[in-house]
Amino acid sequence: MAEEKVGEVIKYFAKPQVAAIKVIQGEIETGNTVRIVGHTSEVTCRIDSMEVDNKKVQKAVAGDFVGVKVADKVREGDAVYKVL
């Protein structure tokens, strides 16, 4: 399974289970599968929706900060990979 690093987790919000992700290269779109990996985390999930400034978006590119719902806890600094 090929992967491409696209970003990193900036913050995790526990109650809604949302990761704030900074896209550092490439792009991610609704429907993509991402894998979030850190020292104590490893979560793979499909992006069903993304938000930028509380507005739903279909695509995020390098430089964007997006909110993505995740299945489990992730941590600040975790790497975000797009599964190709």
Secondary structure, DSSP 8 states (H G I E B T S, - for coil): --EEEEEEEEEEETTTTEEEEEE-SSEEETT-EEEEE-SS-EEEEE---EEETTEEESEEETT-EEEEE-SS---TT-EEEEE-
